Amino acid sequence: MQITTALVSLLIVVQGGSISCLDLGHGIDGRISGGELAEVNQFPYQVGLSIEEPNDMFCWCGASLISDRYLLTAAHCVEKAVAITYYLGGVERLTPRQLIRSTNPQVTIHPGFNCETLENDIAVLRLPEDAVSCDSIKPIRLPGISSSRTTYDYVPATASGWGRMNDESSAISDSLRFVSQYVESNEDCEYCYANIKPTNICMDTTGGRSTCTGDSGGPLVYKDPSQDSDLLIGITSYGKKSGCTKGYPSVFTRVTAYLDWIGEVSGVIYS
């Protein structure tokens, strides 16, 4: 089976020159599949991206704030970006605490990114101005270099985003939602995806609780009890083309595989 028929990236694209960034998603009710509504300030690191591409194409993705100037997202979200509007600190998607627009976005895509297989699906974004520091806007911690070999197999983790609720939803959500499930081992994940790499991390989606279209680039987070802090361990990358609610694992880019590269690009690094 060709990889393009086996998986699908989790962004949504809207065609037509009459649609602007702020028009995207009015009057829709989709969201992360089977998720719960986020509370105010629950995910202060969550960022929404309205991405403009050539030929009046627009898409929506998620991202994670890792410092006052830098974010992590999926490379497939921003590889064609000509402008990006950043939505920070909001639960309702179109009413953020801070709105930043860049018509010349600073995007660093991993040099090994493969748009066909979605290998190395990670990118660093630099904001054109500092993110406001407040209860609703805070960076998330990255795992330390000393944790780079940690697999996080079978620990609980949380994914969040404004993606669709299910495969029948026509578009993305106005409200931020989240799901908390267990990380699967890569060995288990390989039963569903032949292309799983050590640079991927997978989440169980039993009960149809999953990331879905519109969640790409968003965070997968583990609460480390030893430090009592949230750690960004994954970036939403792809799922089965057959649907978000079929029980197939969600696939993320494994953040620990890229800590050195992230540090080189952004200066954000933990020991």
N, C-alpha and C positions, 0 to 999 in steps of 0.2 A: 504494500500500500504506500502511495506517495505521502510524504509528510504533510503536504498541503491539504490532503483530504482527511488526515487523521486528527489534526488539531486546528484550533482557531485562536488567534490572539483576542484579548478581551476588551478591545476598544470599540467604540461606535463611531461611524463616519456618517455625516449628513451632507448630501449634495445640494447644490443650488446656491447661486450668488445672492439670493435675497435673505439668507439666514446669517445673522451676525452672532458673535460670541455670546452676547447676553440674551439672545433669543433662544439659544439652544436649550431645549428641554421644557419649555412652558407647557403646562397642562398634561403632564405625564405622571405615571405612578409606578414605574419600575424601580428596583433597587437590588442590593446584594441579595442573592437567592436565599430565601428562608431565614433572613436575618432579623435582628432587633433594632429598634430605633436608638441612635446614639443620643446621649445626653450632652448638654452644653458643657464644653471644656473636657469632655471625656477623651477625645483624640486630638490634642492640641498640635500634634505634629502632622496631621492629615492636611494635605493640600490638593485642591482641584486644579486641573489644567484644561483650559479651553485652547485648543491648538489649531492654528490656521495653517493650511497647506496650500500648495499651488493650485490654480484653477478653482478658486473659491470653495475648496473643501475644508470642512471643519471636523474635529473629533474631540472627544472628552476622555481624559485619563486622570489617574490619581498620581500622587507623589508623596514623599516623606521629607519633612524639613529636618536636616541633620546639623545645621548651624544657622546663624542669622543671615547667611548669604547663600547657602548651598542646599540643594535637594537631590534626592535619588528618585529615579523613575525607570520605566522600561524603555530600552532603546527603540523598540518598534513604535512607541508612541510619538517620538520626537525626531525620527530620522529625516522627515521631510518638513519639519516645522519652519515656517517663515515668520511667524509671530506667535507669542504665547501670552495668555492672560492667566495670572496666578490668583487663585482664590484661597486665602488663608484665614483660619480661625472660625470658620462657619460650620454650623450643622445644617442649616438650610443653604443649599448650594449657591443660590443666587444672591444671598445676603451675607457675604463674608465680613469678618472683622477688618480685613485689609485686602485691597484689590490692587494688584500691580500688573501693568501691561508692558510688554517688551516687543518692539517691532524688529529688533535685531537680537534675538535670544542667544545667550551664550550656552551652547549645548556641547558637551563632550561625550560622544558615544564610544563605548568600549571598542578598541581596534579589532577585536576578534568577533564582533557581532555578525551573525549570519541571519539575514532576514527570511531565509527559507526554512531553516530549522529552529530559529529563535534561540540558538546557542549564544551565550554571553549577552543576554538580553538586559542590559543595564546601561544607564546614562546618568551623568552628573549635570545638573542645571545650576547656573549661577544667577541669582536674582540681581536685577539692576539697582536695587536699593535694599537696605537692611529690612528684615522682617521685624515687625513690632514685637517687643517683648511684653507679654501679658498672660493672663491665665488661659486664654483661648489660643495662644500661639507660642509654642515651645518646641525646641528641637528634641528629637528622640536620640537616645544613645545608641551607638553601634557596639557590637560585641568587641571585646578587646582582642588584640593580636594573639594573646595567650590562649584565646578560645577558638582559634581558627580551625582546629580539628574537631570541635564539638559538632555532633550531627543533629542534635535536638530531636532524635527519633522518639516518638510516642509521648512528647510533652504537649500540654495544651497551648494553643496559639490562637491569636485573634487577627482576622482580616477585616478591613473596613473599606467603604467606598460608596459611591453614588450609582453603582451599576444596576442592571435590570434585576427584577425580582425573580423572573423565571423566563423560560424560553418563549413564552407567548407574549411577554411584555413588548410593547412597540418601541420603547426608548428608555432612557436613563431616569434616575430619581431626582426629586427635588430635595430629599432628606437623606442625610448620612445614616447608614446602617452598618451593622457589623455581625460577624459570625465567629463563634469560638468553637474550634474543633481540635482534633489531635493531629500532630505531624505524623505522616507515614514515613517509614523507611524507604530509601530509594529502591531497595530490592522489592518491596511490595508494590511500589509505584510502577516498576518495570512490567508488571503483569498487564498494565493498561497502555503503557507508552514504551515503545521500543527504543526511543531516542533519549531517554533520561540519562543525564550526565551527572558526575559528582558536583557540578556547579548548579544543580537544581535542588530544590527542596519541595516536598509535596504535602498537601493537606487532605485529610480524609473528608469526604462530603456526604457521609451517611445521612439519610433523611432529606436530601436535596439542599443541605445547608452549604453554600458554596459561593465563591466569587463568580461573577458573570460579566456579560458584555458591559463595558463602561468602567470596570474596576481595574483595568490594566495599569500597571505602574504603581499601584497602591501598596500599602504596607502589610506585611505579616509580622506580628509582634509576639514575643514571648516575655512574660513577666518573670524576671530572674529573682527567685526568693532570697538568694544569697546577698543580692545587692538592693533588693526591694525597688527595682527600677525596670522599666520597659526597655526591651532590646529589639532593634529591628533585625530580623533574621531572614526576611524574604521580601521580594518585589513581585507583585502579581504579573505573570507572564502569559500563560495560556491554559486552555482546557480542551476537552473533546468537542469536535465540530457537531457531534450528535446532540449536544445540549448540556446546559449547566446543572440540570436537576436530575440527571440520570445516575448519579452515584459514582461517577468517575472522579479520581482525585483532581484537585486543582494544582497546577504546577507554577512554582515561583522560581525566581533567580535567587540562589543561595548567597546571601550577603557576605558570609564569612570567607567565601572563595575569592572575594575581591577587595579585602580590606586594604592591602598594600596599594592597589590601584586607586581606590577611593582617596586614600591619604595623599597620594602623589598629586591628584587632580585638585582636591579641595582643601588639603591640610587638616582634614578631620580624621583623627586617629586616636585610638585608646590602647593603652598597654594591657 
